[in-house]
C-alpha cells in the first residue's frame, strides 16, 4: 500500500517540476528589447545632429534640437 502512495508522490513531484520548468522556458512576456540603431536627425535650425527620439518634431516633418529652435523655425539655407 505504501508503494502506491510513494508512486503518487513521485508522479506529483515530477509533474510539478516539469510544469514549472515549462512555464519558465515558455514564458516570453518579458523579453529584453534588442539594441537597435538610433536614427540620427539634424536640427533644421542649427544643424545639430541628435537621435530622433530626442528631437522635437516640427512642421513639414522637420526636426529640431529643442522647442526653442522649433519656434525659431528653419535656419538660413533651408529655403522654405
Ligand atoms: Zn537646433
PDB file of the backbone (N, CA, C, O) and the ligand in Angstrom, with CONECT records:
HET     ZN  A 101       1
ATOM      1  N   UNK A   1       0.836  -1.217   0.000  1.00  0.00           N
ATOM      2  CA  UNK A   1       0.000   0.000   0.000  1.00  0.00           C
ATOM      3  C   UNK A   1       0.866   1.261   0.000  1.00  0.00           C
ATOM      4  O   UNK A   1       0.562   2.226  -0.701  1.00  0.00           O
ATOM      5  N   UNK A   2       1.936   1.249   0.781  1.00  0.00           N
ATOM      6  CA  UNK A   2       2.818   2.417   0.856  1.00  0.00           C
ATOM      7  C   UNK A   2       3.477   2.700  -0.498  1.00  0.00           C
ATOM      8  O   UNK A   2       3.831   3.838  -0.804  1.00  0.00           O
ATOM      9  N   UNK A   3       3.631   1.664  -1.285  1.00  0.00           N
ATOM     10  CA  UNK A   3       4.258   1.837  -2.599  1.00  0.00           C
ATOM     11  C   UNK A   3       3.401   2.730  -3.497  1.00  0.00           C
ATOM     12  O   UNK A   3       3.910   3.567  -4.242  1.00  0.00           O
ATOM     13  N   UNK A   4       2.090   2.528  -3.404  1.00  0.00           N
ATOM     14  CA  UNK A   4       1.177   3.323  -4.241  1.00  0.00           C
ATOM     15  C   UNK A   4       1.286   4.802  -3.857  1.00  0.00           C
ATOM     16  O   UNK A   4       1.344   5.674  -4.724  1.00  0.00           O
ATOM     17  N   UNK A   5       1.313   5.071  -2.554  1.00  0.00           N
ATOM     18  CA  UNK A   5       1.425   6.446  -2.067  1.00  0.00           C
ATOM     19  C   UNK A   5       2.746   7.058  -2.531  1.00  0.00           C
ATOM     20  O   UNK A   5       2.780   8.195  -3.002  1.00  0.00           O
ATOM     21  N   UNK A   6       3.816   6.305  -2.397  1.00  0.00           N
ATOM     22  CA  UNK A   6       5.133   6.797  -2.816  1.00  0.00           C
ATOM     23  C   UNK A   6       5.136   7.097  -4.321  1.00  0.00           C
ATOM     24  O   UNK A   6       5.663   8.120  -4.758  1.00  0.00           O
ATOM     25  N   UNK A   7       4.549   6.204  -5.093  1.00  0.00           N
ATOM     26  CA  UNK A   7       4.486   6.398  -6.547  1.00  0.00           C
ATOM     27  C   UNK A   7       3.707   7.664  -6.882  1.00  0.00           C
ATOM     28  O   UNK A   7       4.108   8.442  -7.747  1.00  0.00           O
ATOM     29  N   UNK A   8       2.592   7.860  -6.188  1.00  0.00           N
ATOM     30  CA  UNK A   8       1.776   9.047  -6.424  1.00  0.00           C
ATOM     31  C   UNK A   8       2.572  10.318  -6.104  1.00  0.00           C
ATOM     32  O   UNK A   8       2.550  11.283  -6.868  1.00  0.00           O
ATOM     33  N   UNK A   9       3.270  10.305  -4.970  1.00  0.00           N
ATOM     34  CA  UNK A   9       4.062  11.469  -4.564  1.00  0.00           C
ATOM     35  C   UNK A   9       5.130  11.775  -5.611  1.00  0.00           C
ATOM     36  O   UNK A   9       5.345  12.930  -5.980  1.00  0.00           O
ATOM     37  N   UNK A  10       5.792  10.722  -6.082  1.00  0.00           N
ATOM     38  CA  UNK A  10       6.850  10.918  -7.078  1.00  0.00           C
ATOM     39  C   UNK A  10       6.258  11.480  -8.370  1.00  0.00           C
ATOM     40  O   UNK A  10       6.831  12.379  -8.986  1.00  0.00           O
ATOM     41  N   UNK A  11       5.109  10.942  -8.770  1.00  0.00           N
ATOM     42  CA  UNK A  11       4.472  11.409 -10.009  1.00  0.00           C
ATOM     43  C   UNK A  11       4.073  12.880  -9.873  1.00  0.00           C
ATOM     44  O   UNK A  11       4.288  13.678 -10.786  1.00  0.00           O
ATOM     45  N   UNK A  12       3.489  13.229  -8.720  1.00  0.00           N
ATOM     46  CA  UNK A  12       3.063  14.613  -8.498  1.00  0.00           C
ATOM     47  C   UNK A  12       4.278  15.545  -8.506  1.00  0.00           C
ATOM     48  O   UNK A  12       4.244  16.614  -9.114  1.00  0.00           O
ATOM     49  N   UNK A  13       5.335  15.134  -7.833  1.00  0.00           N
ATOM     50  CA  UNK A  13       6.549  15.951  -7.792  1.00  0.00           C
ATOM     51  C   UNK A  13       7.131  16.116  -9.199  1.00  0.00           C
ATOM     52  O   UNK A  13       7.555  17.206  -9.585  1.00  0.00           O
ATOM     53  N   UNK A  14       7.142  15.031  -9.945  1.00  0.00           N
ATOM     54  CA  UNK A  14       7.681  15.078 -11.310  1.00  0.00           C
ATOM     55  C   UNK A  14       6.853  16.029 -12.169  1.00  0.00           C
ATOM     56  O   UNK A  14       7.406  16.814 -12.939  1.00  0.00           O
ATOM     57  N   UNK A  15       5.530  15.959 -12.037  1.00  0.00           N
ATOM     58  CA  UNK A  15       4.652  16.841 -12.812  1.00  0.00           C
ATOM     59  C   UNK A  15       4.885  18.303 -12.444  1.00  0.00           C
ATOM     60  O   UNK A  15       4.958  19.170 -13.314  1.00  0.00           O
ATOM     61  N   UNK A  16       5.001  18.566 -11.131  1.00  0.00           N
ATOM     62  CA  UNK A  16       5.230  19.947 -10.681  1.00  0.00           C
ATOM     63  C   UNK A  16       6.543  20.482 -11.242  1.00  0.00           C
ATOM     64  O   UNK A  16       6.632  21.617 -11.709  1.00  0.00           O
ATOM     65  N   UNK A  17       7.563  19.620 -11.178  1.00  0.00           N
ATOM     66  CA  UNK A  17       8.872  20.030 -11.685  1.00  0.00           C
ATOM     67  C   UNK A  17       8.799  20.303 -13.176  1.00  0.00           C
ATOM     68  O   UNK A  17       9.353  21.286 -13.668  1.00  0.00           O
ATOM     69  N   UNK A  18       8.102  19.413 -13.897  1.00  0.00           N
ATOM     70  CA  UNK A  18       8.026  19.514 -15.354  1.00  0.00           C
ATOM     71  C   UNK A  18       7.256  20.772 -15.760  1.00  0.00           C
ATOM     72  O   UNK A  18       7.672  21.515 -16.649  1.00  0.00           O
ATOM     73  N   UNK A  19       6.121  20.991 -15.085  1.00  0.00           N
ATOM     74  CA  UNK A  19       5.310  22.156 -15.441  1.00  0.00           C
ATOM     75  C   UNK A  19       6.014  23.461 -15.064  1.00  0.00           C
ATOM     76  O   UNK A  19       5.949  24.457 -15.784  1.00  0.00           O
ATOM     77  N   UNK A  20       6.678  23.422 -13.927  1.00  0.00           N
ATOM     78  CA  UNK A  20       7.423  24.609 -13.501  1.00  0.00           C
ATOM     79  C   UNK A  20       8.499  24.982 -14.499  1.00  0.00           C
ATOM     80  O   UNK A  20       8.719  26.156 -14.797  1.00  0.00           O
ATOM     81  N   UNK A  21       9.170  23.952 -15.011  1.00  0.00           N
ATOM     82  CA  UNK A  21      10.226  24.191 -15.989  1.00  0.00           C
ATOM     83  C   UNK A  21       9.628  24.738 -17.287  1.00  0.00           C
ATOM     84  O   UNK A  21      10.144  25.686 -17.880  1.00  0.00           O
ATOM     85  N   UNK A  22       8.521  24.109 -17.713  1.00  0.00           N
ATOM     86  CA  UNK A  22       7.894  24.511 -18.969  1.00  0.00           C
ATOM     87  C   UNK A  22       7.402  25.943 -18.917  1.00  0.00           C
ATOM     88  O   UNK A  22       7.509  26.691 -19.889  1.00  0.00           O
ATOM     89  N   UNK A  23       6.856  26.316 -17.754  1.00  0.00           N
ATOM     90  CA  UNK A  23       6.359  27.681 -17.607  1.00  0.00           C
ATOM     91  C   UNK A  23       7.480  28.695 -17.761  1.00  0.00           C
ATOM     92  O   UNK A  23       7.337  29.716 -18.434  1.00  0.00           O
ATOM     93  N   UNK A  24       8.595  28.386 -17.123  1.00  0.00           N
ATOM     94  CA  UNK A  24       9.711  29.345 -17.158  1.00  0.00           C
ATOM     95  C   UNK A  24      10.245  29.533 -18.573  1.00  0.00           C
ATOM     96  O   UNK A  24      10.462  30.654 -19.031  1.00  0.00           O
ATOM     97  N   UNK A  25      10.454  28.392 -19.261  1.00  0.00           N
ATOM     98  CA  UNK A  25      11.063  28.497 -20.587  1.00  0.00           C
ATOM     99  C   UNK A  25      10.040  28.986 -21.616  1.00  0.00           C
ATOM    100  O   UNK A  25      10.411  29.582 -22.627  1.00  0.00           O
ATOM    101  N   UNK A  26       8.753  28.733 -21.357  1.00  0.00           N
ATOM    102  CA  UNK A  26       7.745  29.105 -22.334  1.00  0.00           C
ATOM    103  C   UNK A  26       7.257  30.527 -22.167  1.00  0.00           C
ATOM    104  O   UNK A  26       6.636  31.086 -23.071  1.00  0.00           O
ATOM    105  N   UNK A  27       7.534  31.118 -21.013  1.00  0.00           N
ATOM    106  CA  UNK A  27       7.056  32.473 -20.763  1.00  0.00           C
ATOM    107  C   UNK A  27       7.908  33.484 -21.532  1.00  0.00           C
ATOM    108  O   UNK A  27       9.104  33.623 -21.273  1.00  0.00           O
ATOM    109  N   UNK A  28       7.293  34.174 -22.462  1.00  0.00           N
ATOM    110  CA  UNK A  28       8.044  35.136 -23.270  1.00  0.00           C
ATOM    111  C   UNK A  28       7.414  36.520 -23.177  1.00  0.00           C
ATOM    112  O   UNK A  28       7.480  37.314 -24.114  1.00  0.00           O
ATOM    113  N   UNK A  29       6.797  36.793 -22.019  1.00  0.00           N
ATOM    114  CA  UNK A  29       6.127  38.086 -21.892  1.00  0.00           C
ATOM    115  C   UNK A  29       7.126  39.206 -21.611  1.00  0.00           C
ATOM    116  O   UNK A  29       6.881  40.376 -21.906  1.00  0.00           O
ATOM    117  N   UNK A  30       8.260  38.809 -21.032  1.00  0.00           N
ATOM    118  CA  UNK A  30       9.260  39.841 -20.690  1.00  0.00           C
ATOM    119  C   UNK A  30      10.562  39.565 -21.414  1.00  0.00           C
ATOM    120  O   UNK A  30      11.514  39.056 -20.822  1.00  0.00           O
ATOM    121  N   UNK A  31      10.603  39.894 -22.673  1.00  0.00           N
ATOM    122  CA  UNK A  31      11.839  39.715 -23.422  1.00  0.00           C
ATOM    123  C   UNK A  31      12.545  41.064 -23.524  1.00  0.00           C
ATOM    124  O   UNK A  31      11.924  42.070 -23.867  1.00  0.00           O
ATOM    125  N   UNK A  32      13.816  41.082 -23.233  1.00  0.00           N
ATOM    126  CA  UNK A  32      14.546  42.345 -23.330  1.00  0.00           C
ATOM    127  C   UNK A  32      14.633  42.817 -24.766  1.00  0.00           C
ATOM    128  O   UNK A  32      14.963  42.044 -25.665  1.00  0.00           O
ATOM    129  N   UNK A  33      14.337  44.079 -24.979  1.00  0.00           N
ATOM    130  CA  UNK A  33      14.351  44.627 -26.326  1.00  0.00           C
ATOM    131  C   UNK A  33      15.789  44.709 -26.830  1.00  0.00           C
ATOM    132  O   UNK A  33      16.664  45.231 -26.140  1.00  0.00           O
ATOM    133  N   UNK A  34      16.027  44.201 -28.019  1.00  0.00           N
ATOM    134  CA  UNK A  34      17.385  44.246 -28.559  1.00  0.00           C
ATOM    135  C   UNK A  34      17.794  45.672 -28.879  1.00  0.00           C
ATOM    136  O   UNK A  34      16.966  46.484 -29.293  1.00  0.00           O
ATOM    137  N   UNK A  35      19.055  45.974 -28.691  1.00  0.00           N
ATOM    138  CA  UNK A  35      19.515  47.337 -29.003  1.00  0.00           C
ATOM    139  C   UNK A  35      19.425  47.601 -30.490  1.00  0.00           C
ATOM    140  O   UNK A  35      19.987  46.861 -31.297  1.00  0.00           O
ATOM    141  N   UNK A  36      18.728  48.640 -30.842  1.00  0.00           N
ATOM    142  CA  UNK A  36      18.571  48.980 -32.246  1.00  0.00           C
ATOM    143  C   UNK A  36      19.300  50.285 -32.546  1.00  0.00           C
ATOM    144  O   UNK A  36      19.509  51.124 -31.670  1.00  0.00           O
ATOM    145  N   UNK A  37      19.674  50.424 -33.795  1.00  0.00           N
ATOM    146  CA  UNK A  37      20.407  51.618 -34.193  1.00  0.00           C
ATOM    147  C   UNK A  37      19.491  52.831 -34.142  1.00  0.00           C
ATOM    148  O   UNK A  37      18.377  52.807 -34.666  1.00  0.00           O
ATOM    149  N   UNK A  38      19.965  53.870 -33.517  1.00  0.00           N
ATOM    150  CA  UNK A  38      19.167  55.091 -33.419  1.00  0.00           C
ATOM    151  C   UNK A  38      19.252  55.860 -34.730  1.00  0.00           C
ATOM    152  O   UNK A  38      20.315  55.979 -35.340  1.00  0.00           O
ATOM    153  N   UNK A  39      18.109  56.371 -35.141  1.00  0.00           N
ATOM    154  CA  UNK A  39      18.077  57.194 -36.339  1.00  0.00           C
ATOM    155  C   UNK A  39      18.516  58.609 -35.963  1.00  0.00           C
ATOM    156  O   UNK A  39      17.930  59.250 -35.091  1.00  0.00           O
ATOM    157  N   UNK A  40      19.548  59.069 -36.635  1.00  0.00           N
ATOM    158  CA  UNK A  40      20.054  60.400 -36.329  1.00  0.00           C
ATOM    159  C   UNK A  40      19.405  61.422 -37.255  1.00  0.00           C
ATOM    160  O   UNK A  40      19.309  61.219 -38.466  1.00  0.00           O
ATOM    161  N   UNK A  41      18.969  62.510 -36.664  1.00  0.00           N
ATOM    162  CA  UNK A  41      18.396  63.598 -37.448  1.00  0.00           C
ATOM    163  C   UNK A  41      19.158  64.877 -37.113  1.00  0.00           C
ATOM    164  O   UNK A  41      19.818  64.971 -36.079  1.00  0.00           O
ATOM    165  N   UNK A  42      19.056  65.843 -37.994  1.00  0.00           N
ATOM    166  CA  UNK A  42      19.741  67.103 -37.754  1.00  0.00           C
ATOM    167  C   UNK A  42      18.716  68.209 -37.552  1.00  0.00           C
ATOM    168  O   UNK A  42      17.669  68.244 -38.198  1.00  0.00           O
ATOM    169  N   UNK A  43      19.047  69.099 -36.645  1.00  0.00           N
ATOM    170  CA  UNK A  43      18.159  70.212 -36.357  1.00  0.00           C
ATOM    171  C   UNK A  43      18.038  71.102 -37.592  1.00  0.00           C
ATOM    172  O   UNK A  43      19.041  71.477 -38.200  1.00  0.00           O
ATOM    173  N   UNK A  44      16.793  71.435 -37.958  1.00  0.00           N
ATOM    174  CA  UNK A  44      16.560  72.246 -39.144  1.00  0.00           C
ATOM    175  C   UNK A  44      17.021  73.685 -38.926  1.00  0.00           C
ATOM    176  O   UNK A  44      17.173  74.438 -39.888  1.00  0.00           O
ATOM    177  N   UNK A  45      17.244  74.070 -37.675  1.00  0.00           N
ATOM    178  CA  UNK A  45      17.636  75.447 -37.393  1.00  0.00           C
ATOM    179  C   UNK A  45      19.148  75.602 -37.314  1.00  0.00           C
ATOM    180  O   UNK A  45      19.727  76.461 -37.979  1.00  0.00           O
ATOM    181  N   UNK A  46      19.794  74.752 -36.486  1.00  0.00           N
ATOM    182  CA  UNK A  46      21.223  74.915 -36.261  1.00  0.00           C
ATOM    183  C   UNK A  46      22.043  73.770 -36.838  1.00  0.00           C
ATOM    184  O   UNK A  46      23.271  73.845 -36.862  1.00  0.00           O
ATOM    185  N   UNK A  47      21.385  72.713 -37.302  1.00  0.00           N
ATOM    186  CA  UNK A  47      22.110  71.626 -37.933  1.00  0.00           C
ATOM    187  C   UNK A  47      22.717  70.628 -36.967  1.00  0.00           C
ATOM    188  O   UNK A  47      23.501  69.771 -37.373  1.00  0.00           O
ATOM    189  N   UNK A  48      22.369  70.727 -35.703  1.00  0.00           N
ATOM    190  CA  UNK A  48      22.903  69.805 -34.709  1.00  0.00           C
ATOM    191  C   UNK A  48      22.344  68.400 -34.930  1.00  0.00           C
ATOM    192  O   UNK A  48      21.143  68.220 -35.132  1.00  0.00           O
ATOM    193  N   UNK A  49      23.241  67.405 -34.888  1.00  0.00           N
ATOM    194  CA  UNK A  49      22.805  66.018 -35.032  1.00  0.00           C
ATOM    195  C   UNK A  49      22.408  65.458 -33.679  1.00  0.00           C
ATOM    196  O   UNK A  49      23.122  65.622 -32.690  1.00  0.00           O
ATOM    197  N   UNK A  50      21.254  64.792 -33.647  1.00  0.00           N
ATOM    198  CA  UNK A  50      20.772  64.194 -32.411  1.00  0.00           C
ATOM    199  C   UNK A  50      19.874  63.015 -32.743  1.00  0.00           C
ATOM    200  O   UNK A  50      19.300  62.956 -33.830  1.00  0.00           O
ATOM    201  N   UNK A  51      19.745  62.062 -31.799  1.00  0.00           N
ATOM    202  CA  UNK A  51      18.859  60.911 -32.036  1.00  0.00           C
ATOM    203  C   UNK A  51      17.415  61.357 -32.231  1.00  0.00           C
ATOM    204  O   UNK A  51      16.936  62.279 -31.571  1.00  0.00           O
ATOM    205  N   UNK A  52      16.735  60.681 -33.152  1.00  0.00           N
ATOM    206  CA  UNK A  52      15.353  61.070 -33.477  1.00  0.00           C
ATOM    207  C   UNK A  52      14.420  61.088 -32.259  1.00  0.00           C
ATOM    208  O   UNK A  52      13.602  62.000 -32.142  1.00  0.00           O
ATOM    209  N   UNK A  53      14.517  60.094 -31.334  1.00  0.00           N
ATOM    210  CA  UNK A  53      13.615  60.139 -30.167  1.00  0.00           C
ATOM    211  C   UNK A  53      13.792  61.396 -29.321  1.00  0.00           C
ATOM    212  O   UNK A  53      12.862  61.817 -28.632  1.00  0.00           O
ATOM    213  N   UNK A  54      14.981  61.998 -29.370  1.00  0.00           N
ATOM    214  CA  UNK A  54      15.218  63.184 -28.558  1.00  0.00           C
ATOM    215  C   UNK A  54      14.898  64.463 -29.316  1.00  0.00           C
ATOM    216  O   UNK A  54      14.885  65.546 -28.732  1.00  0.00           O
ATOM    217  N   UNK A  55      14.640  64.341 -30.612  1.00  0.00           N
ATOM    218  CA  UNK A  55      14.391  65.526 -31.415  1.00  0.00           C
ATOM    219  C   UNK A  55      12.961  66.018 -31.231  1.00  0.00           C
ATOM    220  O   UNK A  55      12.060  65.255 -30.882  1.00  0.00           O
ATOM    221  N   UNK A  56      12.780  67.299 -31.474  1.00  0.00           N
ATOM    222  CA  UNK A  56      11.446  67.900 -31.428  1.00  0.00           C
ATOM    223  C   UNK A  56      10.940  67.992 -32.860  1.00  0.00           C
ATOM    224  O   UNK A  56      11.587  68.582 -33.725  1.00  0.00           O
ATOM    225  N   UNK A  57       9.779  67.403 -33.096  1.00  0.00           N
ATOM    226  CA  UNK A  57       9.257  67.389 -34.450  1.00  0.00           C
ATOM    227  C   UNK A  57       8.495  68.665 -34.737  1.00  0.00           C
ATOM    228  O   UNK A  57       7.679  69.120 -33.935  1.00  0.00           O
ATOM    229  N   UNK A  58       8.777  69.232 -35.893  1.00  0.00           N
ATOM    230  CA  UNK A  58       8.117  70.473 -36.265  1.00  0.00           C
ATOM    231  C   UNK A  58       7.293  70.295 -37.529  1.00  0.00           C
ATOM    232  O   UNK A  58       7.008  69.173 -37.948  1.00  0.00           O
ATOM    233  N   UNK A  59       6.912  71.417 -38.130  1.00  0.00           N
ATOM    234  CA  UNK A  59       6.083  71.370 -39.324  1.00  0.00           C
ATOM    235  C   UNK A  59       6.880  70.826 -40.508  1.00  0.00           C
ATOM    236  O   UNK A  59       8.091  71.025 -40.606  1.00  0.00           O
ATOM    237  N   UNK A  60       6.176  70.136 -41.402  1.00  0.00           N
ATOM    238  CA  UNK A  60       6.803  69.625 -42.616  1.00  0.00           C
ATOM    239  C   UNK A  60       7.761  68.479 -42.359  1.00  0.00           C
ATOM    240  O   UNK A  60       8.640  68.216 -43.179  1.00  0.00           O
ATOM    241  N   UNK A  61       7.608  67.789 -41.232  1.00  0.00           N
ATOM    242  CA  UNK A  61       8.466  66.656 -40.922  1.00  0.00           C
ATOM    243  C   UNK A  61       9.877  67.052 -40.541  1.00  0.00           C
ATOM    244  O   UNK A  61      10.779  66.214 -40.526  1.00  0.00           O
ATOM    245  N   UNK A  62      10.076  68.334 -40.232  1.00  0.00           N
ATOM    246  CA  UNK A  62      11.406  68.788 -39.831  1.00  0.00           C
ATOM    247  C   UNK A  62      11.665  68.410 -38.378  1.00  0.00           C
ATOM    248  O   UNK A  62      10.742  68.209 -37.589  1.00  0.00           O
ATOM    249  N   UNK A  63      12.934  68.323 -38.056  1.00  0.00           N
ATOM    250  CA  UNK A  63      13.317  68.001 -36.687  1.00  0.00           C
ATOM    251  C   UNK A  63      14.158  69.143 -36.115  1.00  0.00           C
ATOM    252  O   UNK A  63      14.940  69.788 -36.814  1.00  0.00           O
ATOM    253  N   UNK A  64      13.963  69.359 -34.833  1.00  0.00           N
ATOM    254  CA  UNK A  64      14.709  70.407 -34.151  1.00  0.00           C
ATOM    255  C   UNK A  64      15.328  69.847 -32.881  1.00  0.00           C
ATOM    256  O   UNK A  64      14.849  68.861 -32.320  1.00  0.00           O
ATOM    257  N   UNK A  65      16.404  70.493 -32.436  1.00  0.00           N
ATOM    258  CA  UNK A  65      17.105  70.015 -31.249  1.00  0.00           C
ATOM    259  C   UNK A  65      16.383  70.463 -29.983  1.00  0.00           C
ATOM    260  O   UNK A  65      16.586  69.880 -28.918  1.00  0.00           O
ATOM    261  N   UNK A  66      15.554  71.479 -30.086  1.00  0.00           N
ATOM    262  CA  UNK A  66      14.848  71.968 -28.907  1.00  0.00           C
ATOM    263  C   UNK A  66      13.578  72.683 -29.339  1.00  0.00           C
ATOM    264  O   UNK A  66      13.403  73.029 -30.508  1.00  0.00           O
ATOM    265  N   UNK A  67      12.690  72.896 -28.365  1.00  0.00           N
ATOM    266  CA  UNK A  67      11.445  73.594 -28.659  1.00  0.00           C
ATOM    267  C   UNK A  67      11.732  75.036 -29.087  1.00  0.00           C
ATOM    268  O   UNK A  67      11.001  75.621 -29.886  1.00  0.00           O
ATOM    269  N   UNK A  68      12.808  75.588 -28.539  1.00  0.00           N
ATOM    270  CA  UNK A  68      13.173  76.956 -28.880  1.00  0.00           C
ATOM    271  C   UNK A  68      13.516  77.068 -30.365  1.00  0.00           C
ATOM    272  O   UNK A  68      13.098  78.008 -31.041  1.00  0.00           O
ATOM    273  N   UNK A  69      14.277  76.101 -30.858  1.00  0.00           N
ATOM    274  CA  UNK A  69      14.654  76.135 -32.272  1.00  0.00           C
ATOM    275  C   UNK A  69      13.466  75.822 -33.165  1.00  0.00           C
ATOM    276  O   UNK A  69      13.396  76.291 -34.302  1.00  0.00           O
ATOM    277  N   UNK A  70      12.523  75.023 -32.647  1.00  0.00           N
ATOM    278  CA  UNK A  70      11.318  74.768 -33.416  1.00  0.00           C
ATOM    279  C   UNK A  70      10.511  76.059 -33.582  1.00  0.00           C
ATOM    280  O   UNK A  70       9.925  76.331 -34.629  1.00  0.00           O
ATOM    281  N   UNK A  71      10.511  76.834 -32.503  1.00  0.00           N
ATOM    282  CA  UNK A  71       9.784  78.107 -32.522  1.00  0.00           C
ATOM    283  C   UNK A  71      10.439  79.069 -33.517  1.00  0.00           C
ATOM    284  O   UNK A  71       9.756  79.799 -34.236  1.00  0.00           O
ATOM    285  N   UNK A  72      11.779  79.057 -33.545  1.00  0.00           N
ATOM    286  CA  UNK A  72      12.507  79.954 -34.432  1.00  0.00           C
ATOM    287  C   UNK A  72      12.376  79.524 -35.895  1.00  0.00           C
ATOM    288  O   UNK A  72      12.481  80.341 -36.809  1.00  0.00           O
ATOM    289  N   UNK A  73      12.146  78.233 -36.094  1.00  0.00           N
ATOM    290  CA  UNK A  73      11.952  77.759 -37.460  1.00  0.00           C
ATOM    291  C   UNK A  73      13.261  77.383 -38.128  1.00  0.00           C
ATOM    292  O   UNK A  73      14.329  77.478 -37.522  1.00  0.00           O
ATOM    293  N   UNK A  74      13.173  76.952 -39.395  1.00  0.00           N
ATOM    294  CA  UNK A  74      14.372  76.544 -40.131  1.00  0.00           C
ATOM    295  C   UNK A  74      15.371  77.681 -40.242  1.00  0.00           C
ATOM    296  O   UNK A  74      14.998  78.843 -40.404  1.00  0.00           O
ATOM    297  N   UNK A  75      16.628  77.336 -40.154  1.00  0.00           N
ATOM    298  CA  UNK A  75      17.681  78.338 -40.226  1.00  0.00           C
ATOM    299  C   UNK A  75      17.965  78.747 -41.651  1.00  0.00           C
ATOM    300  O   UNK A  75      17.287  78.311 -42.581  1.00  0.00           O
ATOM    301  N   UNK A  76      18.969  79.588 -41.821  1.00  0.00           N
ATOM    302  CA  UNK A  76      19.326  80.085 -43.138  1.00  0.00           C
ATOM    303  C   UNK A  76      19.808  78.936 -44.019  1.00  0.00           C
ATOM    304  O   UNK A  76      20.566  78.067 -43.589  1.00  0.00           O
ATOM    305  N   UNK A  77      19.339  78.965 -45.275  1.00  0.00           N
ATOM    306  CA  UNK A  77      19.783  77.928 -46.198  1.00  0.00           C
ATOM    307  C   UNK A  77      18.732  76.831 -46.375  1.00  0.00           C
ATOM    308  O   UNK A  77      18.802  76.058 -47.330  1.00  0.00           O
ATOM    309  N   UNK A  78      17.789  76.759 -45.490  1.00  0.00           N
ATOM    310  CA  UNK A  78      16.768  75.731 -45.614  1.00  0.00           C
ATOM    311  C   UNK A  78      15.835  76.054 -46.786  1.00  0.00           C
ATOM    312  O   UNK A  78      15.385  75.160 -47.504  1.00  0.00           O
ATOM    313  N   UNK A  79      15.555  77.347 -46.961  1.00  0.00           N
ATOM    314  CA  UNK A  79      14.716  77.748 -48.091  1.00  0.00           C
ATOM    315  C   UNK A  79      13.319  77.189 -48.029  1.00  0.00           C
ATOM    316  O   UNK A  79      12.992  76.224 -48.721  1.00  0.00           O
ATOM    317  N   UNK A  80      12.509  77.786 -47.213  1.00  0.00           N
ATOM    318  CA  UNK A  80      11.248  77.151 -47.053  1.00  0.00           C
ATOM    319  C   UNK A  80      10.061  78.017 -47.072  1.00  0.00           C
ATOM    320  O   UNK A  80       8.938  77.529 -46.939  1.00  0.00           O
TER     321      UNK A  80
HETATM  322 ZN    ZN A 101      18.940  73.478 -33.071  1.00  0.00          ZN
END
